[in-house]
């Protein structure tokens, strides 16, 4: 699935991912490839991005909010205060604050 995370300041992430876990208003949920279409409001919490490898991922100053998980280097985490998520046709877009 393709994931794009956009904030008012910049595009923080744009790449293929294996799965995605987000803090929905009714609880945390995970999406994999070929997931049914979803539109959801996100609450404050942690977005977990499961990637195949970090070879094509740049974690520079612009993307400094994305942090590799200490226990698993194939998981990137992003703290958000709120946002919205749309997933359709294996493309997820998160508009985050």
Secondary structure, DSSP 8 states (H G I E B T S, - for coil): -EEEEE-SS-EEEEEE-SEEEEEETTEEEEEETT---EEEEE-SEEEEEE-S-STT----STTTT-EE-SS-TTEEEEEESSEEEEEETTEEEEEE-
